[in-house]
Structures are given as structure tokens and as C-alpha cells.
């Protein structure tokens, strides 16, 4: 996987604010076949209990925090992006959430040994250059009777859209590379078990059903469109890619009635039951 996905410049571009992340969350909310909420799936495996201390590592803009409110856990969100933390704080104030927020990263967590009852690490470890160090750090702060849930995608998640992007980018003379989660997906149970030997894999099946090209393109434009080499600094790649992708997706919608993209995901679960 290119180092781009763990480099500060890329992370600042993608997560300096929540605009792109929010576009992806909106797509999942509006166009998923599985109508149950992914966060509810995660929380079910987290086994929340009132008054336990939950550490949300890589909390982003806190989209999951309102659904955690009813669990009445003491929640602390940690993220390296000040932009994300500002938006998470604004949401917490708006929704009257009791969430503490701190700047930090997965390799240097500002917590004492064994001080955390639950850890949520959702769709972010593929942005960490040294995942082994991050896993060890989470093991350090987790209580002996604690529980951790680590969310990520299946290895083939979004493959239909990825292949179309590869074809269109190649037509325009660009090389492409694997998606961000290629370095850490549901096939990496053995990596997690090196630190959490009792870890188990839980899978959630799902797919996008985009009703038209525009809905698919909003999702595509939030991240995948920039997975080309060389990446033009002026963004000149975006409009040609969008035009060709739109043309191809419309053909599928006309033929199949929608643009369906399987996107299985899941989590690794370790700790007390």
C-alpha cells in the first residue's frame, strides 16, 4: 500500500474537516441494503454497560456518539485531527452529549495502564503506519477484564466500484493503487491475534444500491477519485474521471435498475464476555 494513506498531508486533506467523511457516512445511511445501523452492530459486540469508561480511538467528528448516549458509558474520544475534534465538540454541545475529547493518536494514548474498560477503534487502523505499536498501546490501556472492538472492511469491499475506477483511470493514463483498507482488512485476524490472542472475527454483510449515477459519484468523489498516480496537485484529474465514471455507471443503472456495490465489513472482538 502506498505510504500516502498514513502520511500527514493526506490525513490533513481527508480529515482536516468532516466534509468528505460526512459524504461517505451519508451514502452508507441512504443507500445501504442492510438497514440496520453499522454502529449498532459495533456496539452490540462492544457490550456496553453504564458507567464503564469507553475510549473511542480515532473518533473523527463523533458521528457515532449520539447512538452511544443511551448506553450511558463514560466516553472519551481521541483523534489526531483538531478539525475533527472541533466538529465532534460542536455535535456534543448540540446533542447534549457527555463526551470528553482529547488530541492524540493510537500509538501514544494519554491513559494509564489498564485504565479503560472498553475500546472502540473503528475504520482507522489502516491510517496508522505502525499498527503493531498501536495494538500494543491499546492492549496497555485496556483493563484485564476489558473489551476491544476493531472495525474495518472486508478485503473485497467495494470491488465493483474499484475495478471501474481502475479501468477509467487507466483509459486516462493514470496508474491506480489498492484501496486504503488493503493494508488492514478482515483478513488480518492473525495480525490482531499477535496482541489479542483471543480475538474473533465478526462479519456484517451489506451492499450499496445507488439509484442513479449522481449518488454513486458523490461517494466516489469523497476519496476514491484521488487514488491515482501521479496525483495532480491542481485537481485536474477529477472532472475527466467524474465524466467517464458517470457515463459507465449510467449504463449499469439503465441495464440493472441500480448500481449495486457489495461492501461487507465487520470487526475483530477481544476481551471479556
C-alpha positions as CSV (number, residue, x, y, z in Angstrom):
1,X,0.0,0.0,0.0
2,X,1.3,3.5,-0.8
3,X,2.5,5.5,2.2
4,X,0.1,8.2,1.2
5,X,-2.7,6.9,3.4
6,X,-0.6,7.2,6.6
7,X,1.2,10.5,5.6
8,X,0.2,13.7,7.5
9,X,-0.5,15.6,4.3
10,X,-3.1,13.0,3.1
11,X,-4.7,12.7,6.5
12,X,-5.0,16.5,6.8
13,X,-6.6,16.6,3.3
14,X,-9.1,13.8,4.1
15,X,-9.7,14.6,7.8
16,X,-8.9,18.3,8.3
17,X,-12.7,18.6,8.4
18,X,-15.6,16.2,8.1
19,X,-16.8,17.2,4.6
20,X,-15.5,14.1,2.9
21,X,-16.1,11.7,5.7
22,X,-19.7,13.0,6.1
23,X,-20.3,12.4,2.4
24,X,-19.3,8.7,2.9
25,X,-21.5,8.4,6.0
26,X,-24.4,9.9,4.2
27,X,-24.0,7.3,1.4
28,X,-24.0,4.5,3.8
29,X,-27.0,5.8,5.6
30,X,-29.1,6.4,2.5
31,X,-28.1,3.6,0.0
32,X,-27.2,0.5,2.1
33,X,-29.2,-2.7,1.6
34,X,-28.7,-3.6,5.3
35,X,-31.0,-1.2,7.0
36,X,-29.6,-1.9,10.5
37,X,-27.1,0.7,11.6
38,X,-23.4,-0.4,11.5
39,X,-22.8,1.4,14.8
40,X,-25.4,-0.7,16.4
41,X,-23.6,-3.8,15.1
42,X,-20.4,-2.5,16.6
43,X,-22.0,-1.5,19.9
44,X,-23.5,-5.0,20.2
45,X,-20.1,-6.6,20.1
46,X,-18.7,-3.9,22.5
47,X,-21.1,-5.0,25.2
48,X,-21.6,-1.5,26.7
49,X,-22.6,-1.1,30.3
50,X,-23.5,2.0,32.3
51,X,-20.6,3.9,33.9
52,X,-17.9,1.9,32.1
53,X,-15.1,4.0,30.6
54,X,-15.1,3.8,26.8
55,X,-12.1,5.0,24.7
56,X,-13.0,5.9,21.1
57,X,-9.7,5.8,19.3
58,X,-9.8,7.8,16.1
59,X,-13.2,9.2,16.9
60,X,-13.4,11.5,13.9
61,X,-16.3,14.0,14.1
62,X,-18.2,11.8,16.5
63,X,-21.0,10.6,14.2
64,X,-21.3,7.5,16.4
65,X,-21.5,9.4,19.7
66,X,-25.3,10.1,19.7
67,X,-26.0,6.4,19.3
68,X,-23.7,5.7,22.3
69,X,-25.6,8.2,24.5
70,X,-28.3,5.7,25.5
71,X,-25.6,3.3,26.7
72,X,-24.6,5.7,29.5
73,X,-21.0,4.9,29.3
74,X,-18.3,7.5,30.2
75,X,-16.9,8.2,26.7
76,X,-13.6,9.7,25.8
77,X,-12.8,10.4,22.1
78,X,-9.3,10.7,20.8
79,X,-8.3,11.9,17.4
80,X,-5.1,13.4,15.9
81,X,-7.1,16.0,13.8
82,X,-8.1,19.2,15.5
83,X,-10.7,19.8,12.8
84,X,-12.4,16.5,13.6
85,X,-12.3,17.2,17.3
86,X,-13.8,20.7,16.8
87,X,-16.7,19.1,14.9
88,X,-17.1,16.4,17.5
89,X,-17.2,19.0,20.2
90,X,-19.8,21.0,18.4
91,X,-22.0,18.0,17.9
92,X,-21.6,17.0,21.6
93,X,-22.8,20.5,22.6
94,X,-25.7,20.4,20.2
95,X,-26.9,16.9,21.3
96,X,-26.0,17.5,24.9
97,X,-23.6,14.6,24.9
98,X,-21.3,14.0,27.8
99,X,-18.2,13.1,25.7
100,X,-14.7,14.2,26.7
101,X,-12.4,14.8,23.7
102,X,-8.6,14.8,23.5
103,X,-6.0,15.2,20.8
104,X,-3.8,12.1,20.4
105,X,-3.0,9.1,18.3
106,X,-3.3,5.4,18.6
107,X,0.5,4.9,19.3
108,X,0.6,7.4,22.2
109,X,-2.7,7.2,24.2
110,X,-2.9,9.6,27.1
111,X,-4.2,6.9,29.6
112,X,-2.7,4.9,32.4
113,X,-2.1,1.1,32.1
114,X,-5.3,-0.9,32.4
115,X,-7.5,2.2,33.0
116,X,-10.0,1.7,30.2
117,X,-13.0,-0.7,30.2
118,X,-13.9,-0.6,26.5
119,X,-12.1,0.4,23.4
120,X,-13.6,1.2,20.0
121,X,-11.2,1.5,17.1
122,X,-13.4,1.9,14.1
123,X,-12.1,2.0,10.5
124,X,-8.9,3.9,11.3
125,X,-6.0,1.4,11.9
126,X,-5.2,1.4,8.1
127,X,-4.2,5.0,8.6
128,X,-1.6,4.1,11.2
129,X,1.9,3.4,10.0
130,X,2.9,1.1,12.9
131,X,-0.2,-0.9,13.6
132,X,1.6,-3.4,15.8
133,X,2.6,-0.5,18.1
134,X,-1.0,0.9,18.1
135,X,-2.4,-2.6,19.0
136,X,0.1,-2.9,21.8
137,X,-0.7,0.6,23.1
138,X,-4.4,-0.3,23.2
139,X,-3.6,-3.5,24.9
140,X,-1.6,-1.5,27.5
141,X,-4.5,0.8,28.4
142,X,-7.3,-1.8,28.4
143,X,-8.3,-3.3,31.7
144,X,-7.7,-7.0,32.2
145,X,-11.4,-7.6,32.1
146,X,-11.9,-5.0,29.3
147,X,-13.2,-5.5,25.8
148,X,-12.0,-4.1,22.4
149,X,-13.8,-3.8,19.1
150,X,-11.7,-3.0,16.0
151,X,-13.8,-2.3,12.8
152,X,-12.6,-2.5,9.2
153,X,-13.8,-3.5,5.7
154,X,-13.7,-6.9,4.0
155,X,-10.8,-7.4,1.6
156,X,-13.2,-7.2,-1.4
157,X,-15.4,-4.4,-0.1
158,X,-16.4,-2.0,-2.9
159,X,-14.6,-4.1,-5.5
160,X,-17.1,-3.3,-8.3
161,X,-16.5,0.4,-7.9
162,X,-12.8,-0.1,-7.5
163,X,-12.5,-2.0,-10.8
164,X,-14.4,0.6,-12.7
165,X,-12.2,3.3,-11.2
166,X,-9.1,1.3,-12.3
167,X,-10.4,1.0,-15.9
168,X,-11.4,4.6,-16.2
169,X,-8.2,5.9,-14.7
170,X,-6.1,3.6,-17.0
171,X,-8.0,5.0,-20.0
172,X,-7.0,8.5,-18.9
173,X,-3.3,7.4,-18.5
174,X,-3.2,7.1,-14.7
175,X,-2.0,4.3,-12.6
176,X,-4.1,3.3,-9.5
177,X,-3.3,1.5,-6.3
178,X,-5.2,-0.6,-3.8
179,X,-7.8,1.0,-1.5
180,X,-6.9,2.4,1.8
181,X,-8.0,-0.7,3.7
182,X,-5.9,-3.0,1.6
183,X,-3.3,-3.0,4.4
184,X,-5.7,-3.8,7.2
185,X,-9.0,-5.6,6.4
186,X,-11.0,-8.5,7.8
187,X,-8.4,-10.9,6.5
188,X,-5.9,-9.7,9.1
189,X,-7.2,-11.6,12.1
190,X,-3.7,-13.1,12.6
191,X,-2.2,-9.6,13.0
192,X,-4.7,-8.7,15.7
193,X,-4.2,-12.0,17.4
194,X,-0.5,-11.3,17.9
195,X,-1.5,-8.8,20.5
196,X,-5.0,-10.0,21.4
197,X,-4.7,-13.8,21.1
198,X,-8.4,-14.3,21.9
199,X,-9.7,-12.0,19.1
200,X,-12.5,-13.3,17.0
201,X,-13.8,-12.1,13.6
202,X,-17.4,-10.8,13.2
203,X,-18.7,-10.1,9.7
204,X,-21.6,-7.9,8.6
205,X,-22.9,-8.3,5.0
206,X,-24.0,-5.3,3.1
207,X,-24.1,-3.5,-0.3
208,X,-24.7,-0.1,-1.7
209,X,-27.7,0.2,-4.0
210,X,-27.2,3.5,-5.8
211,X,-30.3,4.5,-7.7
212,X,-28.5,6.8,-10.1
213,X,-25.0,7.9,-11.1
214,X,-25.1,11.1,-9.1
215,X,-25.5,9.3,-5.8
216,X,-22.6,6.9,-6.6
217,X,-20.4,9.8,-7.8
218,X,-20.8,11.8,-4.5
219,X,-19.4,8.8,-2.7
220,X,-16.7,8.2,-5.3
221,X,-15.6,11.8,-5.2
222,X,-15.1,11.8,-1.4
223,X,-12.0,9.6,-1.6
224,X,-11.5,7.0,-4.3
225,X,-11.3,9.6,-7.1
226,X,-7.9,10.7,-5.7
227,X,-6.4,7.2,-5.7
228,X,-4.4,7.8,-8.9
229,X,-0.7,8.2,-9.7
230,X,0.6,10.7,-10.3
231,X,-1.9,12.8,-8.4
232,X,-2.2,16.2,-10.0
233,X,-1.9,19.0,-7.4
234,X,-4.3,21.2,-9.3
235,X,-7.1,18.5,-9.1
236,X,-7.3,18.4,-12.9
237,X,-7.9,14.6,-12.8
238,X,-11.2,14.9,-11.1
239,X,-13.5,16.2,-13.8
240,X,-12.4,13.8,-16.5
241,X,-12.8,10.9,-14.1
242,X,-16.2,12.0,-13.0
243,X,-17.5,12.3,-16.5
244,X,-16.3,8.9,-17.6
245,X,-17.4,7.2,-14.3
246,X,-20.9,8.8,-14.7
247,X,-21.2,7.5,-18.3
248,X,-20.3,4.0,-17.2
249,X,-22.5,3.9,-14.1
250,X,-25.5,5.2,-16.1
251,X,-25.1,2.3,-18.4
252,X,-25.3,-0.1,-15.4
253,X,-28.3,1.7,-13.9
254,X,-30.2,1.6,-17.2
255,X,-29.5,-2.1,-17.5
256,X,-29.9,-3.3,-13.9
257,X,-32.1,-0.6,-12.3
258,X,-29.4,0.5,-9.9
259,X,-25.7,0.4,-9.3
260,X,-25.1,-2.3,-6.7
261,X,-21.7,-2.5,-5.0
262,X,-21.2,-5.1,-2.3
263,X,-19.4,-3.6,0.8
264,X,-19.1,-6.2,3.5
265,X,-17.4,-5.0,6.7
266,X,-17.1,-6.2,10.3
267,X,-14.8,-6.2,13.3
268,X,-12.4,-8.0,15.5
269,X,-13.6,-8.5,19.0
270,X,-11.4,-9.4,22.0
271,X,-11.7,-9.4,25.8
272,X,-14.3,-10.1,28.4
273,X,-17.7,-11.6,27.5
